Amino acid sequence: MKINKIILLTNDDGYESKGILELREALSHIFERVIVVAPAFEKSACSHSVTLHEPLKLIEVSQDFYKLSDGTPSDCIYIAKSTIFKNFLPDIVISGINRGANMGEDITYSGTVAGAIEATLQGIPSIAISQVFDDKNQLNYNLAISFIIKLVINILNQEFPLSKREIFNINVPANGNIDKFEITYAGHRLYGNDTHIYYSPRGEILYWLGLHPLQWATREIDEQFRGYRSDFDAIADNFISITPIKIDMTAYERIKKLDHWFKNNK
């Protein structure tokens, strides 16, 4: 007998991506209803953008499977809430499985993470999950699927262990096992500038942003959390990384210092 719960899936890789299709298939064997609302096209690195200047069309591909014309992950959740879930809410939202890591400051770029953030803004418990890989041609989602199923069942049997406006950001290593995981903090990603310049046949200058290697640095954290590692360090040792994220980005530890600074610099 299937578990009588409703799961909503979205992503930023698009409705035809392997990650969301395999996750949908696996969840459908366990839960009573699994609904997909995903972008019609890849929207990687779109962050928490929403579409304000053009209409969007929700297209039913098959039963409980929808694509949103040129919509972002945030659009997908927002429109799903006002259409499919107008009179009830899903029990949980899963955004992913993303193709590639979403760690450190990359979470601010991530459409995958943004889909989960939009869900929690709409009052729905949510999880973002990403698969780290070494070679796209060998990308395997089996571990990520097994882990997310186990986590979701535990959450739905108990309660969501985070506060409102907080989400899980999970990254799964290319090689690991379901019992090898860590609670982590978001690491310090190192960025370069990999802008490629091209010239069109008409002499126009074109720019294409390249991808940065996955590099990071150690950063100082509060003493009470010294026993924990960053998401990057966990993944490097083939641990599944589980990072709790809150939407409030206020630097509370700087408020009093800034108050003093401004009062002395009137």
Secondary structure, 3 states (H helix, E strand, C coil): CCEEEEEEEECCCCCCCHHHHHHHHHHHCCEEEEEEEEECCCCCCCCCCCCCCCCCCEEEEECCEEEECCCCHHHHHHHHHHCCCCCCCCCEEEEEEEECCCCHHHHHCCHHHHHHHHHHHCCCCEEEEEECCCCHHHCCCHHHHHHHHHHHHHHHHCCCCCCCCEEEEEEECCCCCCCCEEEEECCEECCCCCEEEEECCCCCEEEEECCCCCCEECCCCCHHHCCCEEHHHHHHCCCEEEEEEECCCCCHHHHHHHHHHHHCCC
